[in-house]
């Protein structure tokens, strides 16, 4: 029933201006049929009577202004979802990339979703184990949380992401939705292979947009991923972990489109609505009261020039519930994964640890490790100025502690999956080297329980 | 006969809709947009075209759809039932939205702001034949255990006589009294962008006790005052806001979550009903109104949410209460302004913000104050506004922070470096200020003690001395300092660790009364003066550090209010 129109007047970047006798709807999907029969899709960005600005999802290269035919689909962008999507790989337009046929959709869902009513939210307070000590022990991730990883170029954030995807464990139905924007072919193969080899692919859905795919698809891709995740979480009772990599590419794409529209730029040329736009992605994490499932997000971004005040990490930090920071200096000392635990923060940590969730001593021992490592770092700086010889005995113990902490607690390698008990036990083993009167953050009973009554070495 | 006037949409671009055939539209009139009847507001009129900002998602709306005028300004309904509720940015109760549309907020939902079914017990405070005028209290409703909701005559009513007044159980729609034969129910409607009238503004002179030591002692806020809390993410803005909402001695707290995290609002919703108000022992929710427009809810409604909040706050102020409004975060409000401004293709000011950002900010904060309420009877109320600002990258030179600082009289400077050192609340004691210190002096002298002022000055001096000494220490080392300077360094450390640092999550430490604060500061200053004495008598600093008093000082914060009294 939908009528085709000719009337493409302008093509600029990914924007197409069409004039004709029609009444478009805002955000409506548009198909442009090229003379060869090829169909390219876009959506309405500005709807005016007889005049419409369309943002293409696909390449505009090769489009012919005089010949292209425009068709309005009368609906906004939806994603056909089903459980059959698990184990599959899709591109940024939700077409299968793995050579298998399109899964049969059980339901069509609007990719922009609707905001969760704050009144209907359940506060996230259940532990989610990633198997990485520096996250589980000190910057605990909680189901329904949005906890980004702030990385930078040259750092192994892809490895951390796959490690989490492989190892993450929640009791109950668990799946991973992986959204990759503007990554290289090599990276994309790495993700697929890693997940396939470990069998994690069976419970994962991958959406991949590589660096040479259309830029505009990077803007829709996280929304596709989250729509699939919401379906699994809130209709199929699954606990879904959504990993989005790399949000910096997403923001760049947004800036590119904004510039093409000649919008007034905000900071560093990013559009003024970057905060709102990022929020519309990050805020889709959460738990809904009365539903079994949950959506947990780990967005990963690379900080340009390692700068935390750059608009992308900055605005992300204002929306998300903490951040995990990847450290270049730890990476250089061969610590893997190189997570800077002192600058990282999980805002929901306190809600997700303790008796019945992890272990009763979690809060105490993690505070103790924090304090001791911070002290160790201070001593390390001092040692640089004064030389190690000038340190007092207790300072030397802290210095040694910091070394051991990095080597044994933070460092665990890509393949090691530590459960929370092991993580906490390593923590206790480490603080053993410190004099007992220094252990002010843990309770007396806990010291007795984990370090025994006897004197320490 | 009057026809319902219908306009026609000609263009849709995000939250901005342009319509034609809308002759006679008023500026800021509310309209219903499209087939679904989305709520919108006229924000610009250019000849036959009107520009409408829509408070709901506009996907799927297109040219040709109708726009219906309501001939009303964007208003809130005020009356019993506000307390304990959580509303969205345009005063729709989120609980009712859930009942109607499920867990997700869909569009075009129309729900009444206040429960129209619930019966309230109306107790008249006036009788037939009494002379009244706008703003006068005619009766009351016990809305919660701790709050009597005064029923006032709408401000627009001129002088008149009560011709009838009832007593008993009524819904908010029932007529409960008549003035000159005209019937009124318990509610009134007020346009959110217009400040409610007052008889007179007074200078603030009473502190709003927050129980937060760094605030109350060093940078106190007055009832009717304005404060700005800027800080980078992770510095604890929201915790400071929550602490004030929890512990301040305001009668009513209106908390506006403007473009912030959804889970934070859930936290408040979960926590406040369980927390007890320190003065009355009743759940905090019984004095709280929440406005939630989380960051993923429509951007235009975010702009309205702070006005919705402040109008509700003014309404309670008019009853003679002390009201505190928390807005977290005003940066998101400013960003909403910027977004709409860009879509209107206005000439941008600094960093893309509209040129009127400053005047809008100022007129918002100006709605705070200590006032003689609008009424023919004498009654005082206050409205305190605390706005947090989220400066990008923690850079305070950005326009929102600067415009806010020009208006507010308090600056609580939250700093990243303090937060990283786990010094909470991360309010910098050297760069923050409060311009109310002098105005509140009289109150402190009388109610807390004359020594309070002196001790604060002394503590402040020690802290600023510390900063200077630290530079010397960095150059030549701690040992090179004189004993007196060492004592200053040590006392400053005690002030920082044992007074300024306060654990919001510790049962006792989370709140300190003025009495306790005065007691603690007194002890610390005493330690310093005794130390000076000892040094003059020839004791060394090492000896002073051995005194058992030091240990006691670090325990002060964990003394309960009862132990302080004895």
Interface residues (C-beta under 8 A of the other chain):
Chain A: X23 X24 X25 X26 X27 X28 X44 X45 X46 X47 X48 X49 X76 X110 X112 X113 X114 X115 X116 X117 X118 X119 X120 X121 X122 X123 X124 X144 X145 X234 X263 X264 X265 X266 X267 X272 X273 X275 X276 X279 X280 X282 X283 X284 X286 X288 X289 X290 X291 X309 X310 X311 X314 X315 X317 X318 X319 X321 X322 X323 X342 X343 X345 X348 X350
Chain B: X10 X11 X12 X13 X14 X57 X58 X59 X60 X61 X62 X63 X64 X86 X94 X95 X97 X98 X102 X103 X104 X105 X106 X232 X233 X234 X257 X259 X261 X262 X263 X265 X266 X267 X269 X270 X292 X294 X295 X296 X297 X299 X332 X335 X338 X339 X342 X348 X351 X352 X390 X392 X393 X394 X395 X420 X505
